[in-house]
Amino acid sequence: MTRSEFDDIRAHIAAERGASDELLQIAGTLLDDLEQARLREATLRAHYLGLLTAARASIAADAVGDPDPLTFLRHELGKKGQLPTGEEDIVRILSDVRSTEALIAHLEQRPAARPRSASRMRRCSGTARRLPH
C-alpha cells in the first residue's frame, strides 16, 4: 500500500466515527500496525539489498584479482556495526552460520502432504454443518 492509501483509509475511519467507535478504533490500530510492518519490511529489504550488492561486489573483485576483495563487504558490515571484533565473536558467528544453514535446509524440505480423511471432509463441508455446544 502506498502512503496515500493509508491516509485515505485513515480519513474514511475518521469520517465514520459514531455508533461503532470501538470497532473504528480497532481498525485504526490495525492500520497503524500494518503501516509499521510495511515500513519494517521496506527497511529490511534495503538492508538486504545493501548486503547483497556488497557480497556481489566482493565476489567480482575477487574474480578480477583485487588484492582486498572483501573491502565492499567490510564496509557494509562496518556501517551496521556487524564486523567481528575478537576470537569469541568469530567462534559465535561461525556457530550461528552452521545453525542457520541447518535451519534453512530444514525449512526448504517440503513437508509430506497429509492425506485428508473422507470423514473429515464430509463433516466440514456443506451448509448443514453444526457447531459443538
C-alpha positions in Angstrom: 0.0 0.0 0.0 1.1 3.5 -0.7 1.3 6.3 1.9 -1.7 8.0 0.3 -3.8 4.8 0.5 -3.0 4.6 4.3 -4.1 8.3 4.5 -7.3 7.6 2.6 -8.2 4.8 4.9 -7.5 6.9 8.0 -9.7 9.6 6.6 -12.5 7.2 6.0 -12.2 5.8 9.5 -12.3 9.3 11.0 -15.4 10.2 8.9 -17.2 7.1 10.3 -16.9 8.0 14.0 -20.2 7.5 15.8 -22.0 4.4 16.9 -19.2 1.9 16.4 -16.3 3.9 17.8 -14.7 0.8 19.4 -14.5 -1.0 16.0 -13.2 2.0 14.3 -10.5 2.4 17.0 -9.5 -1.2 16.4 -9.4 -0.6 12.6 -7.2 2.4 13.2 -4.9 0.4 15.4 -4.7 -2.4 12.8 -4.0 0.1 10.1 -1.1 1.6 12.2 0.3 -1.9 12.7 0.1 -2.6 9.0 1.9 0.6 8.1 4.6 -0.1 10.7 5.1 -3.7 9.3 5.3 -2.2 5.8 8.0 0.2 6.9 9.9 -2.5 8.6 9.8 -4.7 5.5 11.0 -1.8 3.3 13.9 -1.2 5.7 14.8 -4.9 5.8 14.7 -5.1 2.0 17.0 -2.0 1.8 19.5 -3.6 4.2 19.3 -6.9 2.3 19.9 -5.1 -1.0 23.0 -3.4 0.5 24.4 -6.6 1.8 23.7 -8.5 -1.5 25.3 -5.7 -3.5 28.4 -5.7 -1.3 28.6 -9.5 -1.5 28.4 -9.5 -5.3 31.0 -6.7 -5.5 33.3 -8.7 -3.3 33.0 -11.8 -5.5 33.5 -9.7 -8.6 36.6 -8.0 -7.0 38.0 -11.5 -6.2 37.3 -12.7 -9.8 39.5 -9.8 -11.2 42.3 -10.5 -8.7 41.7 -7.5 -6.4 44.2 -7.6 -3.5 41.5 -7.0 -0.9 38.2 -8.2 -2.4 36.3 -8.1 0.9 36.5 -4.3 1.0 32.9 -3.8 0.0 31.6 -6.4 2.4 33.7 -5.0 5.3 32.4 -1.5 4.6 28.7 -2.6 4.5 29.1 -4.7 7.7 31.0 -1.9 9.4 28.2 0.6 8.7 25.9 -1.7 10.7 28.3 -2.5 13.5 28.4 -6.1 12.4 32.1 -6.8 12.0 33.5 -9.4 14.3 35.7 -7.8 17.0 37.5 -10.8 18.5 38.0 -14.6 18.7 34.9 -15.1 20.7 32.8 -13.2 18.1 34.3 -15.3 15.3 33.6 -18.6 17.0 30.0 -17.5 17.8 29.4 -16.2 14.2 30.7 -19.5 12.7 28.5 -21.5 15.0 25.5 -19.3 14.1 26.2 -19.8 10.4 26.1 -23.6 10.8 22.9 -23.4 12.8 21.3 -21.1 10.2 22.4 -23.3 7.3 20.8 -26.3 9.0 17.6 -24.4 9.7 17.3 -23.2 6.1 17.9 -26.7 4.8 15.2 -28.0 7.1 12.7 -25.2 6.0 13.4 -25.9 2.3 12.4 -29.5 2.6 8.8 -29.9 1.5 6.7 -31.5 4.2 4.8 -34.6 3.1 1.2 -33.8 2.4 -1.1 -35.3 5.0 -3.9 -37.2 3.4 -7.3 -35.9 4.4 -9.8 -38.5 5.6 -13.2 -38.6 3.9 -15.0 -38.3 7.2 -13.3 -35.0 8.0 -14.1 -33.7 4.6 -17.8 -34.7 5.0 -18.0 -33.2 8.4 -16.6 -29.8 7.4 -18.3 -29.2 4.2 -21.8 -28.0 3.3 -24.2 -25.6 4.8 -25.7 -28.1 7.3 -22.6 -28.1 9.4 -23.3 -28.0 13.2 -21.2 -26.3 15.8 -20.4 -28.1 19.0 -22.4 -26.9 22.1 
